[in-house]
Amino acid sequence: MAECDMENTSKQEDWMASGILRKYPIYRDTLIKTCEGWIAAKRKDDEAEGLWRIKDKLYDLTEFIPHHPGGAFWLKWTKGTDITEAFESHYISKKPEYMLTKFYVRDAEKPRNYKLTLHDNGFYRVLKTRVRDKLKSVDYSPAKRTDFIHLGLLLSTFILAFACSYTGYIIFELFAGLSLCWLTIATHNYMHRKDNWQMYTFNLSLMNFCNWRVLHAMSHHVYPNSLTDLEMSLFEPYLCWWPNSRLHTKWHRMFGVAIQPIVYTFIFPYQILMRITVSLLRKNILFWHDIIGLTLPLFMLLVGQVSTLTVIRQWVVIVGLASFIFGVIGLNAGHHDPKIFHDGDAHREDRDWGLYQLDTIIDRSDIKGSQFLVLTHFGDHFLHHLFPTLDHGILPQLYPVLYETLEEFQAQLRGCNHLQHIIGQNKQLLRTESNPVPPGGVHKNKRG
């Protein structure tokens, strides 16, 4: 029986091989996928021996956890895993790299589970050096406008919720749903940074910022469109973007395209319902700040002039509409198109992490130049993936050094409008054949 299981696993790995992973992810075989389960499986896959792995070295950051400038959360959750790419992209300054030396334990005995590279003369580290220098002279005032926009959306969400519960007019429900969606997306700007009050507003959507930090910041941002991208896996079996007919048949994919509106509507409520269910049946995975998700309906009940049942219905409409718009924007924001790399497609010879991000993203070209639209529609997506701790407001100032580096490495940032993204995303859902040509063709950079 054991030999049979090993043979089946080997066959499964053959037709679901990853372009960036050496091993098939353990978590993908679990029926109910949670952030806690993903982290636990990653610890087994990464084999970091209960420490923190960065490239080929192991570090013990236990004593540093309470002193971590970004908050204890990041180090607590990543203990026992490989944090190479996350460390590189979340720290632009050289100081953290120098600090690591005093936490060094030993060199790792086994090769990394990830095939991605971060060489000093590679695309990402060259760009990061230039961005580090550029940040000395950028104008940081747009970051204040970002804070103002976020606060405005928070206030407008409650004002519109008050208006609909006080008057009973459906029009206010619709605007409140739109405002809640934009607020949720705008709060994404603060997720990758040190702990802040803005991140708690994310919970008004019924999702939780701690889970979002795992499935979005630790998984999707670092390994987009790969088999270890938890954000993609959570939509299975309904939506599947990996181009593999054995994973999802053509008919299954057509069904997924048809039910997208339903899936979008349940993005927000599914998160809390799933975690409540797991907490009741297995172990608690709820956070104290999940209660924030109930502040909006409680506020509506306190100020409302309509019946309790009407207020509940209004809140359900607001959350459902916000979730639907979030899906329309978020799942068509830049990662899914037949021209975008997904695990299973041919990959470029240069495994540089920054070029991998480039291959998995097509930017929204129709919202560049508008800070509000960029903040509320996942704009400047490529730069945000490369430097997630930077405020969206200052990212446009980095384009000159980005284009300079892209030209040097003979690469190109792609862009299209939202309608093109929606069309491309649906085509990707239906795609079953892998792209045989690597992104950018044969890639050779000038630095050799």
Secondary structure, DSSP 8 states (H G I E B T S, - for coil): -HHHHHHHHHHHHHHT--SSBSS--GGGG-SS--HHHHHHHHHHHHT-TTSEEETTEEE--GGGGGG-TT-HHHHHHHTTSB-HHHHHHH--SSHHHHHGGGGEEEE-SS--SB--B--TTSHHHHHHHHHHHHTTT---HHHHHHHHHHHHHHHHHHHHHHHHHHH--HHHHHHHHHHHHHHHHHHGGGTTSS--SGGGGGGGGSS-HHHHIIIIIIIITTSTTSTT-HHHHTTTTT---S--TTTS-HHHHHHHHHTHHHHHHTHHHHHHHHHHHHHHHT-----GGGGGGGHHHHHHHHH--S-HHHHHHHHHHHHHHHHHHHHHHHTTSSS-STTS--TTS---S--BHHHHHHHT--EETTSTT-HHHHHHTT-SHHHHHHSTTS-GGGGGGGHHHHHHHHHHTT----EE-HHHHHHHHHHHHH--S---S-TTSS---TT-
